[in-house]
Amino acid sequence: MGRQHKSKDVLYLYIMADCFLVLSPLTKDKAVILGKNSQRPTTEVQEVVYKRAESYSDNVKLQCTYIEVDQVKKTHAVILSKPAWMWGAEMGANDQGVSVVMAPVWTKLNGPSDLEERLLGQDLARLALERACTAKEAVMVITGLMSQYGQGGPGAEESGPQKWAHHNSFLIADKSEGWILETAGSYWVAKIIKDGYHNISTTLTLGSDFDMSSEGLVEKAKGEGLYQPDSGPFDFAATFSVPQGEEEGDQADRRDKGKQLMEKLTAKKEFGIAEMMEILRDQESNICMSGPFMTTGSMISVISPDVPTCHWLTATPNPAASFFKPFIFCPNNSVGNLTQSPDFGEKDPVKIKPRFQEHVDRAHPLVKGHQKFLNLLERDELQGHMIKENLRELEQNCLEDIKEVLSQFSEQSYVKVANMFSHMCDIEMNFYKI
């Protein structure tokens, strides 16, 4: 569960986010596989939405969660898993074959200024997807926007003194490589990952081995007294990580458990979608989280060099009791409205200042149905276990169908898969007519 402490008049919640990246030669068919469990407040709803590619004229402004930024002339189509109240996304992908997941991090530079309204990490993730054609380009989009607008702002729908904020890290992938991007205030480092695996769980992981960094990083860290050259080579994580206490120790332990799972499941060099699902559903490690903070949504991207990329999203909490539904970018995509939260327009509490003074019900139809199912499981009722078995069987059938479709994919296949996600949501909803 999320732990908390208060420092410098800001509440920092040690929320656990779990992100996993596995590349060739450890994967089936030389795929790049990226997965994430989004660990958020239990009361928060995560929606899955599709946004088509768009073109814009000059001098257009884009409203993100809190602030406006300059819009670009063209944006890519994106599939997003996002907290319903914010503009940005916890995780997502675009039609260029780029996937991005983000995780909060807490550093020595956290302070009251983090609550100033800037770009949330989720905003940066979505902006990268809308604008980047490669994983490396996504790194440049995020860091460029950080330099121009900064990162920050309240991280949840909370009013009064319980507001919290954080810095951000990102795992980014395309069909040929992955990138880790970690930030501390305005500072950042990034490292390319060409093979093997990597995971992040809300702690800084990059030390002295990185491929790109913010301008003047080492000299600025020296100037602020954060790094002393006589202590050894510059180490980003050691320089900016907060001293390890119980909370940070929990996060390091979770990352270690995730790493152990990846080591085990990649041993045969046949890591695939089923193995990533197994990791995200692991409850013993608390990667599949419950409590005041829980896994509110999950996503997996299987990015293949030879066939269309397939993304798998739950749009519901608790992946151990959720159905991963497939999505493939097509000329005429639709995800339907079962995973889309109500639109409150200009009356939304996030848009009215002071913000978050009222509570609104953001639950979408699928999450409402899924909650009925979870209630049955919590009461250990037979009907709940039967629904779970049926959902797992449906998911397995989906995996087999997608494998067959991708093995002989052609232009005609787009018709079959264009509405696949929404069709699976319809079937899932039928199980929840309790």
N, C-alpha and C positions, 0 to 999 in steps of 0.2 A: 504494500500500500504506500501511498505518498506520505512522506514525513515532512516536517516543517520546522523552520526556526525563523526568528525575526532579527534582522540586523540592519542598522542604519535606516530605521523606519520603513523598511520594505520587507514584506513577507516572502520568503523563498520556500517553495514547496519542492521537495526532492521527488519529483515525479519520475517514474521509471519509463523510459522509452526503449524499445528493443528493435534494432534494425540489423539485417543480415544480408551479406553480399557473398555470392559464390560464383567463381568463374572457372573456365577451362584451365587445366585438364581434369578438374574434379567433377564436372557436370556432364550430363547426357547431351549428346549432339552438339557439343561445344557452345552450349547456351550460357548466357549471363543471367543469373537468377538473383533478384532483389526482393526481400520481404520485410514487412514491418507489422508490429502490433502497436497501435496507437493507444497509449495509456493516458486517460483523461479523467476528469471528475465524473463520478458515476451518474450524476444528473444531466450530463451533457449528451446531446444527440449528435451522432455523426451521419452525414448524408453522403450519398454517391451521386454526382452530377456529371453530365457531359456538356461541354461547351465547344461549339463548332469553330473552325477557323474564321477569322474576320479580317477585313481591311478597313483602314481608317485614314482620314484626311490629316493634314498637318495641324499642329498645335492643339491636339485633343488631349484632355486630361482624363486619367483613369482613377476612379475612387477605389482604394483598397480598404482594409478594415477601418483604419483611422485617418489616413492621410491620402492626398492625391499625388500621383506621379505622372510624368509625361508618358503618354501612350506611344507605342511604336506603330509603324504603318501597317504591319501585318502580324497577326498572331496565329499560332498553331491550334489545331483542335486538341482538346485535353479531356481526360477522364480523371476525376478528382474524388478523393475521400476526405471530407472536411468537416470540422465542427460547424454545425448549422448556423451559428451566429456570426461567424467571421467570413471574410472574403477569401482568405488564403486557405491552403490545404495542408493537412498533415502528410499526405502522400498522394502521388499521382503519376500520370504518364502522358506523353503527347504522341501525335501521329508521325513524328520523326524518329521514333524508336528510343526516346529518352525517358527514363524513369527517375523520380526524385523522392526520397523520404527524408524527413528531418527529425531531429531530437533536441530537446532542451538541454542546455548545459549551464552550470553555475560556476563562476570564476571569481578570482580575487578582484576583478573590476566591477562586479555587480554593485549597484548602489541606487539611491533614490532616482537618479536620472533615467534609470531603465524603465520607469513608469511613464516617462514622457512619450507621447504618441508619435511613433515613427512607423517603420515597417516591421510587422511581426515576422518571425521565422517562417510561419506558414505563408505569409504574403510573398516572401522571397522565393519559397519553393514553387508557388503557382506562377509567379512572374518568370522564373527560369523555364518552366515548362512551356509557357505561352510564347517564349522568345527564342529558345535555344534549339539548334539542330543536332548538337552532339553533347556528350557529357562534359567535355572540357569547356565548351561554350557556355553551358549552364553554370559552371564555376565562375566564369568571367561575368555573366549576367548578375549573379548573386553578389559578388564582391564589388562590382561596379555600382549597383544600387545601394549597397551598404555604405560605400564611400560618399555617394551623393545624398542619400536620405537618412542613413543611420538605421539601426535596429532597435526596437523597443516598443513598449506599450503593455497594458495589462493583458495577461495571458488567459483570462477566463471571464465569464460573466459574473463578476463579483463587484458589488458596490462597497463603499466605506473603507475601513482600514485593512480588510482582508485581501486587498489586491496583491497580485504577484506577477513577477516578470523574470525573464531569463535571457541568456545568450543562446546561440544555436550551433548545431553541427548538422552535417548533411552527408548522406550516401547517395551518389549519383551514378547512373549506369546507362550505357548504350550497348550496341551489339558487339563492340570490340574491347571495351575497357570500363573500369569503374574509377570513381574519384571519391576521396574523403575530403571534406571541407570542414574545418573546425574554426570557431571564432571565439574571441574574448573582447567584448566591446567593439572597437573599430579595428582590432588586430585580427589577422587570420593566417592560416596555413592550409595548403592543399597538397594531397599526394595521389599520384596515379596508381591504380591497382590493375595489373595486367593478368594476374593469375592467382590461384589460391582462394582464400576467403578472408573476410574481415567482418567484425560486428562492432556496433556502438551501443552503449546503454547509459547515456546521460552523463558520461564523464569524458574529459579530453583524453585522446589516445595517441595523438601524433607528438613525437618527441623532437629529435634532431634530424630525422629523416623525412624531409618533405621536398616537393618539387616546385612549389610556388608559395609566395607569401605576400603580405601587405608591404607596401613600400616603407623601407627604413625600419623594419620590424625590430631587429636586434638593437640598433642604436637607440630607438625610442624606448625599448624595454630597459636598456641601461640608464637612459636619462631619467626614467621614472623610478629608478631604484629597484626594479623588479628582477633584474638579472645582473649578476656580478661575474665578469669574465673569469676571475680566478676560481670560480666554482666549477668550471668545466665547460664543455661545448654547450651552446644554447639549446635548450630543450623547451619546446612550446608548452607541453602538458605540465612539466615541472614548474615552469615560470608562472603559469596563469591558473593552475588548479588550486582550489581552496584546500586548506589542511584537512587531511582525511580524518573524519570522525565517524560516528556510527552510521550516519546517513550515507556518506560517501562510500564507506566500507560496504554497505549493502549493495550499492550500485556496482562497485568493482566486483563483488561476489556474483552478481547477476550476469555481468559481462563474462566472467570466467565460466559460469555455467553454460551460457550461450555458446561460448567458444568450444567447450567440451562437447556439446551436442553436435556442433558443426564438424569437429574433428572426427567424431564417431560416424556421422552419417555421410561424410565424404571419403571415408577410408577406401571404399571400393571404386572410387572415381566414377560413380553412376548417380550423382546427386541430381534430383529432379524436383518437380512440383510437389510430389508426395512427401519427400523428405523435408521440404520447407514448411509444408503444412504441419508436419509432425513437430517441428521446432516451435512454431507459433502456437501450437495447441498444448505445449508442455506446461502443466500446472505445478509440478513438483518444484521447478525452478522459479515459479511465479512469473515466467515470461507471459503465460496466459494469466492475467491478473484479475483478482476480484477484491472487493473492499471499497473504501471511500474513493479510491482511484482504481479504475478497471480498464480492461481492454475494450474500448468502445467501437473499434473498427480494425479490420486487418486487410492487408493487400499483398499480393505477390505478382511480380512481373517475370515472365519467362521470355527473355530476349534472345531470339535465335538468329544466327547469321544467314540462314537459308530459307526460313519460312516466316510468315507474319508473326509478330509478337502477340502473345496472349497474356492478358492481365486477369487476375482472379481477386475479386473483392467480396467482402461479407455484407457490408452496410448494416451490420448488427453487432451487438456486443458479444464477448466471450467466444472466441474462435473454436473452443472445444465443443461448443454447442451451436455452431453456426455453419452455414453452407457457403462455401467459396464458389462464386458465380463467375463465369468467363465473359470476357469482353475483348473484342478484336476491332481495331479501327477499320472503318469501311466508308465508302462514299456517302452512305445514307444511314448513319448510326442513330439509334435511339435507345435510351435506357429507361424510358417510361417515367412514371411519376410516383411509383411505390417507394422509392428511396429518396424522394425529394421532400424536404421539410416545408412547412407553410411559409409563405412570403408575407411579412408584415409591412412591407413598404417603408414609407417614411415614418411610420409609427413604431418601428422596431426599436426596442430599448437601446440597442447598440448605436443607433443613429441620433438619438435625442440626448443632448447634454443638459445636466450631468448624466453620464451613461449608466445603464444597468439599474435604473431605479425601479423597474418593474420586472416581474417574471412572466414569461410567455411559454406556452407549451410548443416546443419545436419538434415533437415526435412525428416522424413520417409513418405512413401506413405499415411498412414492413417492420419497423422497430416496435410498433404497438402490437402487432401479431406475434412477433418473436418474444416479447415480454410475457405474453400469456403462456407460451411454451416454456420459458424459463421458470415461471411460477409453478408449473406442473413438475418440472425436474426438481425444484427445491423442495416440493412436498413429496418427492420420490414416488409419484403416481405412475402407474403402468403406461397410461396414455402418453405421458411425456417421454418415456424411454422408447416407446414405439415410434413417436415422431422423430426422435433423434436418429433411430436406426434407418427410418425412411429417408431422412435428409442425407445421411451418409451414403446410402445406396444411390440416391439421385446424383450426388457429387461424384461418386465413382463412375457412374454411367457417363457423366459429363466429361470426365477426364479421358475416358476411352473414346468418346465421340470426337472430342477436339483433336486427340492424337490422330484419328483416322482422317479427319477433315484436313489437318495441316499436312499430312503425308502426301496428299494428292491435291493440294490447293491450286485453284485456278480462278480466273475472273468470275466465273459462275458461282464460286464458293461464297463470295461476298453477300449474295442474296440470302444464303442460308444463315450466316453468322451476324448479319447487321443488327437484328433485334434479339439476339441470343440472351443477353443479360436480362432484358425486361421479361422475356419469356420464362426464364428460370425464376425470376421474382414472382411471376404470376403463379407458377406451380408451387413455389414455397408458401405463398399466401394461402393456398388451398389447404395446406397442412395445419394452418393456424386457425381454421374455422372451428373453434372449440366450443 
